[in-house]
Amino acid sequence: PGVGYGGKRRNGQALTFFMAVCAVVCISVLTAFPSSLLRKSVAVGTSRGSNLCSTRHLSSRSQISNHRLASLGALAGMRLHAAPTGKPAETLSEGDSIVVMGILDPIGRELLDRLQKENKYKITTLLNPNVVGPFRNRYPVVNAIDATQQEAARTALNDAAAVIMAFEKPADTETLRYLLGHGAEGETALKRFVLLSRLGVTRKGSFGNFAFFKNLLGRELDKYADLEELLQKGADALKVDYTVIRTGNLRLGPDSYMNPDSLAVAEDQLFEAKKKLLSVSLDDTEDGDTSRSDAADAILQSLLRPEPSNKIFGILNKDGKERLTWENIFSAL
């Protein structure tokens, strides 16, 4: 019996050692070859359709003019952050039309509230058909379009001076291709395309970094990296300006204080009281929290000012009660 027990123990030790070796090898491979390098590079030119809202509901197809996008494959080595328009950045004018995607998410609703208070722009959104009616009843000033109605969606996108992707979770690249594709069909009124992204995109391939472990679950940072790359290439091809805003972990929002968890509400109140200082940086070096209110403000201000044009920047809330003006905040850009 002693011999048998010893054999089992040695087998168990060998199995443990083998699993440890496998884990080390896997981590080494991921470190040396980040998942963004293992996947195929993002292509911009496409004639496929897009899932604007959901695969189940959206049946419309965008026939993108490939002759306008034929050169996109050669843009893989282009210098990013260059102004694609070659002219001073254009800002919104009163009466311009804005297409807001992700308008049902908390940040989208925060942004909608600000746009309504401005009362200067035409607001449009594309929605699944099952929510168009209720949304129109609640927000009659918004032009809510059934995303399956191809011609109505096409007209709205062709008339838009700005398109905003404010989804709190990364959309698929087909959605972005669809939105960019309408600018490829002819003359476009588009001045600026704003994408909401996440901090950590440039650090997700470094083992030991918080962003590396965060990206292991769901690969969200990989998806945001694909969207950022696609937007920059598409904006360059279409000669429109873009802005990418990277946030930290999102906090607060229109429904924050309806949370039945009193401890969570107390934590949000403490965060709101202490973290009033907003930090803006072109470097992706920090992690932290960002209030949805400040994220919505950053999106709106990016449309109204030239400084954020063709920039990728991050915003974080930090300890402090001083509130700088957006002119001072964007001076860092």
PLY file of the C-alpha trace (Angstrom):
ply
format ascii 1.0
element vertex 333
property float x
property float y
property float z
element edge 332
property int vertex1
property int vertex2
end_header
0.00 0.00 0.00
2.86 2.36 0.78
4.30 1.88 -2.69
0.93 2.51 -4.34
0.38 5.69 -2.36
3.85 6.93 -3.23
3.18 6.27 -6.91
-0.04 8.25 -6.82
1.71 11.09 -5.05
4.48 11.17 -7.66
1.88 11.10 -10.44
0.07 14.01 -8.82
3.28 15.98 -8.52
4.14 15.26 -12.15
0.68 16.42 -13.28
0.97 19.62 -11.26
4.42 20.30 -12.71
3.15 19.65 -16.25
0.23 22.07 -15.80
2.58 24.72 -14.42
4.87 24.35 -17.44
1.89 24.64 -19.81
0.73 27.81 -18.05
4.19 29.38 -18.33
4.38 28.52 -22.04
0.92 29.97 -22.72
1.74 33.21 -20.90
5.03 33.48 -22.77
3.28 33.08 -26.13
0.64 35.68 -25.27
3.32 38.08 -24.14
5.44 37.64 -27.24
2.50 37.57 -29.65
-0.45 39.70 -28.43
-3.79 38.58 -29.72
-4.04 41.71 -31.85
-1.05 40.39 -33.84
-2.39 36.87 -34.10
-5.58 38.05 -35.77
-5.82 39.33 -39.32
-5.46 43.08 -39.70
-8.67 45.06 -39.92
-9.90 45.74 -43.43
-11.88 48.85 -44.23
-13.14 48.36 -47.76
-16.14 46.06 -47.76
-19.37 45.45 -49.60
-20.90 43.51 -46.75
-23.70 44.78 -44.57
-23.51 45.77 -40.95
-25.21 44.91 -37.68
-26.17 48.37 -36.53
-28.33 47.11 -33.73
-28.56 43.35 -33.79
-28.16 40.55 -36.30
-31.72 39.47 -35.70
-33.30 42.81 -36.56
-31.07 44.51 -39.10
-31.50 43.27 -42.63
-30.42 46.33 -44.59
-27.18 46.16 -46.56
-24.73 48.94 -47.31
-23.26 48.75 -50.82
-20.02 50.63 -50.27
-18.35 52.10 -53.34
-15.13 50.14 -53.50
-13.50 52.53 -56.01
-13.42 55.20 -53.28
-12.02 52.72 -50.75
-9.73 50.74 -53.03
-6.60 52.37 -51.64
-7.38 51.52 -48.03
-5.39 48.31 -48.10
-2.25 50.36 -48.67
-2.87 52.46 -45.57
-1.71 49.85 -43.07
1.65 51.59 -42.67
0.34 55.14 -42.65
1.32 57.58 -39.94
-1.61 57.75 -37.59
-2.91 60.91 -35.91
-2.23 62.97 -39.05
-5.01 65.36 -40.01
-6.69 63.54 -42.93
-8.52 66.58 -44.27
-5.40 68.68 -44.81
-7.39 71.75 -43.73
-8.35 73.42 -40.43
-10.64 71.25 -38.34
-14.33 71.90 -38.86
-16.65 72.24 -35.89
-20.42 71.95 -35.76
-22.65 74.79 -36.87
-26.16 75.51 -35.68
-28.68 73.38 -37.56
-26.22 70.57 -38.30
-27.43 66.98 -38.05
-25.82 64.54 -35.58
-26.24 60.77 -35.67
-25.82 59.25 -32.20
-25.27 55.50 -31.98
-25.59 53.93 -28.52
-28.20 56.45 -27.48
-29.91 53.90 -25.20
-26.77 53.36 -23.12
-26.26 55.58 -20.04
-23.58 57.72 -21.74
-25.83 58.04 -24.78
-28.66 59.32 -22.62
-26.30 61.74 -20.84
-25.19 63.03 -24.25
-28.77 63.30 -25.49
-29.63 65.42 -22.44
-26.81 67.83 -23.29
-27.71 68.03 -26.96
-31.31 68.79 -26.07
-30.19 71.60 -23.76
-28.02 73.04 -26.53
-31.11 73.01 -28.77
-29.02 73.81 -31.84
-28.70 70.54 -33.71
-30.86 67.92 -35.36
-30.47 64.63 -33.49
-30.89 61.29 -35.24
-30.40 57.70 -34.09
-30.84 54.26 -35.66
-32.64 51.70 -33.50
-34.03 48.20 -33.56
-37.62 48.31 -34.82
-39.05 47.03 -31.54
-37.85 50.08 -29.59
-38.45 52.83 -32.14
-42.05 53.52 -31.03
-41.39 53.76 -27.27
-38.29 55.87 -27.90
-40.19 58.33 -30.11
-42.85 58.69 -27.43
-40.26 59.57 -24.79
-37.96 61.69 -26.99
-40.14 63.26 -29.69
-37.41 65.75 -30.69
-35.11 62.91 -31.80
-35.42 61.50 -35.30
-35.49 57.81 -34.36
-35.15 55.67 -37.48
-35.90 51.99 -37.84
-32.46 50.60 -38.72
-34.00 48.09 -41.12
-35.37 50.93 -43.29
-32.42 51.21 -45.66
-33.32 54.41 -47.52
-34.17 56.36 -44.37
-30.92 55.26 -42.73
-28.94 56.13 -45.87
-30.43 59.62 -46.02
-29.74 60.29 -42.33
-26.10 59.21 -42.62
-25.50 61.16 -45.82
-26.89 64.33 -44.19
-24.98 63.95 -40.90
-22.33 66.52 -40.02
-21.21 64.32 -37.12
-21.51 60.64 -36.23
-20.94 59.48 -32.66
-20.42 55.89 -31.54
-21.15 56.10 -27.81
-21.70 52.41 -27.07
-20.51 51.40 -23.60
-19.45 48.02 -24.96
-17.42 47.74 -28.16
-19.53 47.46 -31.29
-18.44 45.12 -34.05
-16.29 46.52 -36.85
-19.09 45.85 -39.36
-21.13 48.59 -37.69
-18.30 51.08 -38.13
-17.75 50.02 -41.75
-21.44 50.59 -42.40
-21.37 54.07 -40.89
-18.20 55.04 -42.77
-19.46 53.44 -45.96
-22.09 56.06 -46.63
-19.39 58.68 -46.93
-17.81 56.58 -49.66
-20.91 56.66 -51.83
-20.48 60.27 -52.89
-20.33 63.73 -51.39
-20.78 63.71 -47.64
-21.64 66.42 -45.13
-19.61 64.62 -42.46
-17.24 66.85 -40.49
-16.32 64.70 -37.52
-16.62 61.08 -36.39
-16.31 60.50 -32.63
-15.62 57.07 -31.15
-15.85 56.15 -27.47
-13.05 53.74 -26.53
-11.19 52.52 -23.41
-7.88 53.21 -21.76
-5.48 50.28 -21.93
-5.74 49.70 -25.69
-2.02 50.28 -26.22
-0.99 48.33 -23.10
-3.05 45.17 -23.56
-0.14 43.21 -25.01
2.25 43.79 -22.09
2.20 40.93 -19.59
2.00 42.12 -16.00
0.05 45.21 -16.99
-3.47 45.61 -15.60
-4.79 46.09 -19.13
-3.33 42.70 -20.15
-5.34 40.82 -17.53
-8.43 42.98 -18.12
-8.33 42.07 -21.80
-8.24 38.32 -21.10
-11.95 38.42 -20.23
-14.00 39.20 -23.32
-11.14 40.70 -25.36
-12.82 44.10 -25.16
-9.57 46.02 -25.57
-8.78 44.00 -28.71
-12.15 45.03 -30.13
-11.58 48.68 -29.27
-8.12 48.52 -30.88
-9.72 47.20 -34.08
-12.30 50.01 -34.04
-9.67 52.69 -33.48
-7.50 51.37 -36.30
-10.46 51.10 -38.67
-11.67 54.61 -37.87
-8.29 56.20 -38.51
-7.90 54.43 -41.85
-11.46 55.19 -42.89
-11.21 58.86 -41.90
-8.01 59.20 -43.90
-9.61 57.61 -46.96
-12.76 59.73 -46.76
-10.93 62.94 -45.76
-12.99 63.58 -42.63
-11.84 64.40 -39.11
-12.08 61.93 -36.25
-11.76 61.94 -32.47
-11.27 58.93 -30.20
-12.03 59.36 -26.49
-10.71 56.66 -24.17
-12.32 56.37 -20.74
-11.49 54.46 -17.60
-14.01 52.33 -15.72
-17.33 54.11 -16.15
-19.01 55.44 -13.01
-22.24 57.25 -12.18
-24.90 57.94 -14.78
-28.60 58.77 -15.11
-29.67 55.71 -13.08
-26.91 55.71 -10.43
-28.99 56.67 -7.44
-31.81 54.26 -8.29
-29.53 51.39 -7.27
-31.12 49.41 -4.40
-27.62 48.69 -3.06
-27.14 51.48 -0.50
-23.41 50.79 -0.22
-22.95 51.18 -3.98
-24.91 54.45 -3.89
-22.73 55.71 -1.03
-19.58 54.83 -2.99
-20.90 56.71 -6.02
-21.71 59.75 -3.91
-18.19 59.71 -2.45
-16.69 59.37 -5.92
-18.79 62.27 -7.20
-17.72 64.47 -4.29
-13.99 63.68 -4.41
-13.17 63.04 -8.06
-14.11 66.34 -9.67
-10.74 67.01 -11.28
-10.75 65.84 -14.89
-7.42 64.77 -16.37
-6.93 64.61 -20.15
-3.88 62.98 -21.68
-2.64 61.84 -25.07
-0.73 59.02 -23.37
-2.33 55.69 -22.51
-0.40 55.08 -19.29
-2.95 55.17 -16.46
-6.00 53.27 -15.27
-8.81 54.68 -13.19
-12.43 55.79 -13.28
-14.36 58.17 -15.52
-17.80 59.54 -14.77
-20.34 59.12 -17.55
-21.27 62.77 -17.18
-17.71 63.89 -17.97
-17.47 61.38 -20.82
-20.65 62.83 -22.38
-19.29 66.37 -21.92
-16.03 65.36 -23.62
-17.93 63.96 -26.61
-19.98 67.14 -27.04
-17.02 69.47 -26.56
-15.04 67.47 -29.10
-17.62 68.42 -31.71
-17.54 72.11 -30.79
-13.77 72.68 -30.64
-10.95 72.21 -33.15
-8.30 70.95 -30.68
-9.59 67.34 -30.42
-9.65 66.97 -34.21
-7.70 63.87 -35.32
-6.65 63.11 -31.78
-6.85 60.08 -29.52
-6.94 61.02 -25.86
-7.95 59.58 -22.50
-9.99 61.14 -19.70
-9.89 60.19 -16.02
-11.43 61.63 -12.86
-8.90 62.35 -10.12
-8.92 63.68 -6.57
-9.67 67.38 -6.50
-12.57 69.80 -6.49
-11.26 72.24 -9.07
-13.19 72.22 -12.34
-11.18 73.52 -15.27
-12.77 74.96 -18.38
-12.79 72.79 -21.48
-10.55 75.35 -23.14
-7.93 74.70 -20.46
-8.52 70.94 -20.53
-8.08 70.69 -24.29
-5.00 72.89 -24.23
-3.12 69.69 -23.31
-3.95 68.38 -26.77
0 1
1 2
2 3
3 4
4 5
5 6
6 7
7 8
8 9
9 10
10 11
11 12
12 13
13 14
14 15
15 16
16 17
17 18
18 19
19 20
20 21
21 22
22 23
23 24
24 25
25 26
26 27
27 28
28 29
29 30
30 31
31 32
32 33
33 34
34 35
35 36
36 37
37 38
38 39
39 40
40 41
41 42
42 43
43 44
44 45
45 46
46 47
47 48
48 49
49 50
50 51
51 52
52 53
53 54
54 55
55 56
56 57
57 58
58 59
59 60
60 61
61 62
62 63
63 64
64 65
65 66
66 67
67 68
68 69
69 70
70 71
71 72
72 73
73 74
74 75
75 76
76 77
77 78
78 79
79 80
80 81
81 82
82 83
83 84
84 85
85 86
86 87
87 88
88 89
89 90
90 91
91 92
92 93
93 94
94 95
95 96
96 97
97 98
98 99
99 100
100 101
101 102
102 103
103 104
104 105
105 106
106 107
107 108
108 109
109 110
110 111
111 112
112 113
113 114
114 115
115 116
116 117
117 118
118 119
119 120
120 121
121 122
122 123
123 124
124 125
125 126
126 127
127 128
128 129
129 130
130 131
131 132
132 133
133 134
134 135
135 136
136 137
137 138
138 139
139 140
140 141
141 142
142 143
143 144
144 145
145 146
146 147
147 148
148 149
149 150
150 151
151 152
152 153
153 154
154 155
155 156
156 157
157 158
158 159
159 160
160 161
161 162
162 163
163 164
164 165
165 166
166 167
167 168
168 169
169 170
170 171
171 172
172 173
173 174
174 175
175 176
176 177
177 178
178 179
179 180
180 181
181 182
182 183
183 184
184 185
185 186
186 187
187 188
188 189
189 190
190 191
191 192
192 193
193 194
194 195
195 196
196 197
197 198
198 199
199 200
200 201
201 202
202 203
203 204
204 205
205 206
206 207
207 208
208 209
209 210
210 211
211 212
212 213
213 214
214 215
215 216
216 217
217 218
218 219
219 220
220 221
221 222
222 223
223 224
224 225
225 226
226 227
227 228
228 229
229 230
230 231
231 232
232 233
233 234
234 235
235 236
236 237
237 238
238 239
239 240
240 241
241 242
242 243
243 244
244 245
245 246
246 247
247 248
248 249
249 250
250 251
251 252
252 253
253 254
254 255
255 256
256 257
257 258
258 259
259 260
260 261
261 262
262 263
263 264
264 265
265 266
266 267
267 268
268 269
269 270
270 271
271 272
272 273
273 274
274 275
275 276
276 277
277 278
278 279
279 280
280 281
281 282
282 283
283 284
284 285
285 286
286 287
287 288
288 289
289 290
290 291
291 292
292 293
293 294
294 295
295 296
296 297
297 298
298 299
299 300
300 301
301 302
302 303
303 304
304 305
305 306
306 307
307 308
308 309
309 310
310 311
311 312
312 313
313 314
314 315
315 316
316 317
317 318
318 319
319 320
320 321
321 322
322 323
323 324
324 325
325 326
326 327
327 328
328 329
329 330
330 331
331 332
